[in-house]
């Protein structure tokens, strides 16, 4: 789900006032990670995720109408965490 989509200042500077809407996307994601014990209660967590995101952006540009652009975002997301066992 996308929310609070906004055009960048560079885009609006080039083409004028622009409203952005991105369609919701559903896809697959993969994750691998490891927990490393620091002591009996504390641990570190490292993980990496790949997320398949395909969406359509609708740009409403003042004076130019509506333009649609298909996007494939597909990011890798890296995480580090500290945890405590209870």
N, C-alpha and C positions, 0 to 999 in steps of 0.2 A: 504494500500500500504506500502511496505517495501522498504527502500533505505539505502545505505551505510552499508550493512550488513558486519560484520567482525567477524572472529573467535577470541575467547579470547586468551590471552597469555598462560593460563593454557592448553587449548586444543592444541594449536600449539606446546607448550612445550612437550606434551605427544605424539602427532602423527606426528608432522612436519607441514610444510606450508599447510594451508588450505584456500580455497576460499569458501565463503558461499553465497548462493542465496536462498531467501525465496519467495514462490509463493504469489501473491496478494490474499487477503481474503476479502470476503463480508459476512456479517452476521448482526444480529440484535443487538441493543443496547437499554438499558433502563436507564432513568435518572429521579431522583427526586431532588427537591431543594426548597429552601425558600429564599426570600428577606426580610431583616429586615431593616425598615427605621431608620436612625440615626437622620435625620432632614428632612425638606421639599425637599432637593435636593440630599442628600447623602444616600446610603444604603449599607448594607453588603449582600453578597450572599454566601450561602453554598449549595453545591450539591454533589451528589454521582452518579456515572455512573457504569453500568455493561456492558461490551463489549464482545460479543461472537466472538472470533478469532480462527479459525482453519486454519492451513496452512501446507505446506510441505517445509521442509528445505532440500536443496541439498548441500551436503558437498563434495567438490572436494579436496581429500587428496593426497598429493604428494606420489606416489608409491603405493597407495591403491585404486585408482580409485574413483568412485562417489558413495556416500552413500546417501540414502533418508530417512528422518525421519519425521513422522507425528507429529505435535505439536498442542496442545490445550492450548492457552494462557489464555483466559477468565479473564482479570483483572477487579478489582474494582478500579475506579479512583475517588479520592476525590478532591473537589475544594473549594476554598475560594476566594472571590473577593470583591472589593469595586467599587461601581458604582456612577454615577452622572446623575441626570435627567436634561434635558435641556428644 
